[in-house]
Structures are given as C-alpha cells and as structure tokens.
C-alpha cells in the first residue's frame, strides 16, 4: 500500500510538471516564433524581442489597473489590455525595425547584432523610467480555482494559455502558407531583390513581419503576467533569451521548429525544476531550473547546430 501511494505521488508530480511545462513552453513558442520569422526573412537575431514581451505586459498592467474600478468583468479587462498591448508592441517593433535595423540591413552582421543588444538595454531603461523599477502585482482577472487533472491541478488561466497558443499557432501557419502576405513573406525570405522585381515591396513585408512577431510577443507577455502575477521592467530578458534558445533548438528560421522547440524546452525546464533536487541529492533546488535551458542550447549548438527540424533555406519565413 505504501509503495502504491509512493508511485501515485510520483505520477502526480510527473503530470503536474508536464502541465507546467506545456504552459511555459507555449509562451516560449509564441516568442520564439517572432525570433524565427525575423531571422527567416532578414537573417537577424532581434535580441530586443524579449523586451517587446515586457512592454506588452506593462501596457496590459497599465490598462487593467487604470480600468480596474470601471465595473468591467475580468475577462473584458484582460481582452482590452491585450488589444492595447498588441497595438503598442506592433507600433514599437515597426519603429525599431525602421529606425534601428533598416539602415544596417546591408551592413556586416555584427553591426545589427550589437544594435539589437543596445536596443534591448534601451527599452529596459525606458521602461524603468516610465513604469519605475519595482515589481507590480498583476490583478487576478479570472477565477483561479484549480481543476483536478489525474491528481495534478490546472487553473483557468493556464487552460486559456494552452488553447489560445494552439489557436494562434494554427492561425499563423494559415497566414504564412495560405495568404498573399504569407506568400510575399516566403518570397522575400527566398530572394528580396527578385521579389522586388515582381512587384512586392520588401520593406513593407519586413515591417509586417516585425508587427506580427510583436503581436505574438505581446500575447505571451500578457499570458506571462496573468500566470505569474507580477510585472517589472527586466521581466522580458530571461524569457526572451530562453525563447531564442527554443528557436535554435527547433531550427532557427523554421516555424514548426520554433513551436516544437518552445514546447520541448518548457517541458525540459519544468521537469528539471521538479526533479533536480532528487537528482542532486538536495544540493540544487528548483531555483536552478534555468541551467536546463542553457544546457540544451550548448548541446544543440555542439551536436546539431541546425536544430531538431533543421533550418529552412528555400521556404523559410
């Protein structure tokens, strides 16, 4: 009987960590898609992308706290704040592309890379000035009663994260492979100069790519805030870095790879957090979970630098 209870507890822990990993991986996947779309078209790693997530979360917090006493239901506040966050982030990312990256499009690769890092620090600093550096509690807008799933628990926010992410990823794939804009994006990724001769304006396509990536990052930022309950000006740095790891893990420039890499990385990190204490005999705790993401990055770059699904060459966007 004791052995059965022990085994049951192990199963419950495994299922709980799997759920946590799927939720975390869903958010990583959304951000990784922004990285991989931009890289697929202009071969740029936009290291400021994590800060776009942060801006989205802070804009959402501003809207929610500003309208908190307006008598609106929680779901309406969340939806309004999400729309506002997406709009602000889309405009912001398009400005970043136009002002910081477009002038360096034909420069050596190191120049836009350093510019992206500088833009990341600039956005953090501006956010600190506008919103102040302290952590801000994100209001609970949806019922947080947990639901039991085979001995594990999941709340409404986490269910919404999984459902919305799945729908968003399906919609993005339909956009890329079934619309005029998607064809223009794939053509621009293939050969911008030839595409321009065919009547497509690469600058507009690239701006649209940055806008779509920003909308996904804003969505992930609002999800992150609603799930973890706080926002702050540095909150986007580590998720952005891990989402980049997820994009490399799956295959940078490959949409499917970004999705797979994000989900797998979230599961690996959650499982590591759940079992690292047992593995190390209590020497390391769950607060060391970040080492798993970067261990994955090192292993992928060493053993399979093209990623699990490989980098797209002829059809990347």
N, C-alpha and C positions, 0 to 999 in steps of 0.2 A: 504493500500500500504506500509506504513511504517512497519507494522507488518510483511508483506511478506518479505520485504528486510531484516528485522532483522532475521527472520527464515532462509532466504537464507544464510546470513552471518554465522549463527550457523552451518548450514550444510557444508558450505565451510571449516570452521575451523575444523569440525569433520573429514572430508575427508582428509584434509591436515595432521592432526595429525595421522590419520590412516596410511597414506602413510609413514610418517616419522617413525612411529612405526614399520612398516613392514621392512623398510630398516635397522633400528637399530637392530631389532630382528633377522634379517637374519645374521648379523655379530656376534651377541651374540650366535646364534645357531651353527655357524661354530666353535667358540672357545669352546663352551660347549661340542661339540662332542669329542674334544680332552681330556677334563676332564673325560668324561663318559667312553670313550674307555679304558683309562689307569686304571681308577677305576674298570671297569668291569673285567679286567684281573688280576691286582695285588693288588687291594684294596688300591690304593694310590691316595691321592689328590695332584696333581702336581701343587703347588701354583706358580711355576715358569712359568707356561704356558702363562700367560699374558705377561711376558717379552719376550717370543718367538714371540708373535704378534708384540711387539715393535721392536725387531731385524729385523723382516721381513719388517716392514715399513721403518726403517732406511736404510736397504740394498737397498730397492727399490728406496728410495730417492737418495742414492749414485749413483746408476746406471743411473737413469733418469737425474740427474744434470751433471753427467760425460759425457753422450752422447747427452745432450740437443742441442749441436751445430753440431751434426753429420749429420743433414739433414733428420733424420728418421721421419716418421709420428708419431703422438702422440700415436696411438693405438699400433704401433710396439714398441715404447719405454716402454709403460705400460706392454706389454706382456713380453719383455725381462727382465724388472725389476722384474716382477712376478716370472718368471722362476728362476732368480738368488736368489730372496728372499726365494723361496721354497727350493732350494738346500742348501743354507746356514742354514736355520732353521732345515731342516731334519738332517743334519750332527750335528748341535749343540744339538738337542734334543737327538739324539742317544748317543752322548758323555756324556750328562748329565745323561742319564739312566745308562750308563756303569760305569761311574766314581763315581756318587753320590748316585744312588738308588740301583744298583745291589748288592753292598756289604752289604746293610742294608735290603735285601729282607726278611730275617728271623728274623730281629730284632723286638723289640716291636714297635707298630705302631707309638708311639710318636717320635721315632728317625728319620724315613724318613720324617715325617711331618715337624719337625724342620729343617731338611736338605733342604726340598723344600723351606721353607721360606728364609733360608740362601742363597740358590741358586738364588732366586728372587732378593734379595738385591745385590748379587754379579754381576748378569747380568746388573742390573741398573747402578751399579758403573762402570763396564767395558764399557758400552755404553756411559756413561757420559765422560769417559776418551777418547774414540775413536772418538765420534761424537760431543763432547762438550755439555754443558747443555742448550744452548739457543734453543728456538723454531725455526724451519726451515720451510719456506713456501714450500709446495709441489706443483710443477708446474701443471697448468691446461693442461691436455693432450688430453682431449676430448671436443667436443662442449658443452658449458654449458647453451645453450638456453633452458629455461624451456618449457615443454609441458603442455598444459591445460588438466586436468582430472576432469570433473564435478566441475569446479570452483577452484580446487586445482592445484598445479604445481609439476612437477617431471622432473628431468633432465636425461640426457643420462647415467651418472654415476650411479644414483640411479636405473634406469631400469636395467642396467647391473648387479648391486649388486643383485637384486631380481632374475634375470634369472640365473646368474652364481651360486647363492646359491642353487636354486631349482635343477639345473642340478648336482651340486656337491653332494648334499644330496642323490639324486636318484642313482648316481654312487656309493656312499659309501654303500648304502643299498645293491646294487647289488654285490659289492665286499664282504661284510660281509656274505651274505646269498647265494651267487652263485659261489664262487671261492674256490680253495684249501686253499689259505691263510686265507680266511674268516672262513672256517671250522676249521682250525688249531687254529685260534684266539678264536673261541667259545669253542673248546675243552680245550684249555689252561685255559680259564676262569672257566670252569667246574671243572677240576682237573689236575693241571700241572704234577703231578707225574705219573698218569696213562697215560696221553698224551705222556710223555717221553718214557714210555714203548712201546707205539705204533709207535715209530719212529719219532715223532715230537720233534723238539728242542725248548723248551720254551724260551730260551734266544733270539733266532732269531725271534721268533714270537713277543716277548715283544718289541724288538728293532724295528721291523716293525711297531708295533702299535704306538710307540713314533714317528716314522718317518711320519706316516700318519697324526697323530694329529698335528705335527709341520707344515706339508704342509697346513693343514686347517687353522692353526693359521696365517701362513704367508699370505695366501689368504685374511683372514679377516683383517690383518694389512695393506695390500696394498689397500684394499677397504676403510678402515678407513681413510687412508692418502688421497686418491683421493677424498673422500666425504667431509672431514672436512678441507683439505687444509693445514695441518701442521703436523710435526713430532717432537718428543722430547723423551728423554731417560726415562721419567716417564709415557709416554702415555699408556703403557700396563697395569699398575697396576689396575686402576678402571675398564676398560673393562674386565680384567681377573677375577676380583672379582665378577662382575655382571654376567659373563658367568658361574662362579661357582654357583651363585645363581640360574641361569636358569637351570643348570644341576640338582640341588637339587629340584627345583620347579617341573620339569618334572618327575624326578625319576632318581637318580644317578645310573649309570650303564645301563641305558636304552636308546638306540639310539633314538628311537621315542620320548621318554620323553625329551631328550636334544633339539630336534628340536622344539617340542611344547613349552617347557619351554622358549627357546630363543625367539621365535616369540611372545609369550604372554607377556613376560617381556618387550620386546621392545615396544609393544603396550601400556602396562600399564604405562611405563615411559613416552612415548610421550603424551599420553592422560593426564597424571598428569601434565606434563610441560605446556600443553595447557590450562588447566582449574584450576590449583592450585591458580592462582590469584583471579579468581571468587569465588572459594570455600572458601578461607580465607579472602575475602574482601580486597585483595591487600596487606595483611600482608606479605605473601610469594610470591616470583616470580618464574619464570621458572628455575632460577639457583638452586632451591631447589629440582629439579627433582630426584636427587639421593636417596632421602628418600623413594621413592616408591619402588625401587628395594630392599632395605634392610628391608622395612616393609613387603614386600612379603616373604623374607627369614625368618623373625621372625614368621610370620603367618604359613608358611608351616612347619617349624620345630616344631611349637607348636601344630598345628591342624592335620597335615598329614605328618609326617616326612618321609614317604616312597615316597612322591611326587605324582603328579597328576596321572601318569600312573603306579606308583609303581616301585620299584627296581627289576630288573631281577635277578633271582637266578640261574636257571638251564640253561638259554640261554642268558646270558649277555655278551656283547662284544661291 
